[in-house]
Amino acid sequence: MSDFQLVSVHEPAGDQPQAITELSAGLTRGDTDQVLLGATGTGKTFTIAHVIVE
C-alpha cells in the first residue's frame, strides 16, 4: 500500500488507464527505463501520480 494519497475530482481518461497499467507492470517487472510521451497538458503528471499510488 502506498503512503501517497491522490486527491482529485478527475478520473484517468483516454489512454491514461492503459498507460498506468503498463507503467505499473514495468515497475513490477523491474524495468529500469520507461518513457511516457505526451504533449503539454495531456496529463503526464496526473498519470504518474496514479502509478505512484499503485
SETI-336685 format. One line per field, with one value per residue (C-alpha): residue in one letter; x negated, y negated, z negated; residue number from 0. Coordinates in nm, 4 decimals. Each point is the difference from the previous one (the first is absolute). Layout:
<rs>
residuo	(a	...)
px	(X	...)
py	(Y	...)
pz	(Z	...)
num	(NUM	...)
</rs>
This chain:
<rs>
residuo	(m	s	d	f	q	l	v	s	v	h	e	p	a	g	d	q	p	q	a	i	t	e	l	s	a	g	l	t	r	g	d	t	d	q	v	l	l	g	a	t	g	t	g	k	t	f	t	i	a	h	v	i	v	e)
px	(0.0000	-0.1313	-0.0476	0.0866	0.3655	0.1285	0.2877	0.1705	0.3489	-0.1219	-0.0368	-0.2537	0.1403	-0.0958	-0.3330	-0.0832	0.1423	-0.2045	-0.3117	0.0464	0.0377	-0.3010	-0.2286	0.0960	-0.0657	-0.3402	-0.0882	0.1134	-0.2172	-0.2954	-0.0284	-0.2697	0.1120	0.3495	0.1221	0.3333	0.0497	0.2602	0.0437	0.0326	0.3183	0.0826	-0.0207	-0.3468	-0.0438	0.3516	-0.0756	-0.3247	0.1782	0.2339	-0.2983	-0.1495	0.3260	0.0018)
py	(0.0000	-0.3416	-0.2786	-0.2420	-0.1004	-0.1517	-0.2420	-0.1048	-0.0497	0.1411	0.3632	0.1292	-0.0267	0.0740	0.1840	-0.0695	0.3236	0.2124	-0.2087	0.0383	0.3769	0.0374	-0.2275	0.1762	0.3385	-0.1229	-0.0999	0.3390	0.1738	-0.2125	-0.1889	-0.2623	-0.2299	-0.1023	-0.2989	-0.1789	-0.2192	-0.2724	-0.3574	-0.2862	0.0209	0.3635	0.1244	0.1544	-0.1157	0.1177	0.3376	0.0414	-0.0978	0.2943	0.2290	-0.1119	0.0787	0.3526)
pz	(0.0000	0.0956	-0.2537	0.2794	0.0221	0.3214	-0.0476	0.3219	0.1336	0.3331	0.1029	0.2544	0.3527	0.3578	0.0155	-0.3653	-0.1488	0.2404	-0.0650	-0.3767	0.0357	0.2286	-0.2019	-0.3240	0.1598	0.1142	-0.3551	-0.1281	0.2625	-0.1021	0.3277	-0.0468	0.2808	0.1049	0.1983	-0.0246	0.3047	0.0207	0.1115	-0.2448	-0.2042	0.0763	-0.3595	-0.0277	-0.3603	-0.0878	0.1596	-0.1936	-0.3223	0.0565	0.0617	-0.3328	-0.1799	0.1451)
num	(0	1	2	3	4	5	6	7	8	9	10	11	12	13	14	15	16	17	18	19	20	21	22	23	24	25	26	27	28	29	30	31	32	33	34	35	36	37	38	39	40	41	42	43	44	45	46	47	48	49	50	51	52	53)
</rs>
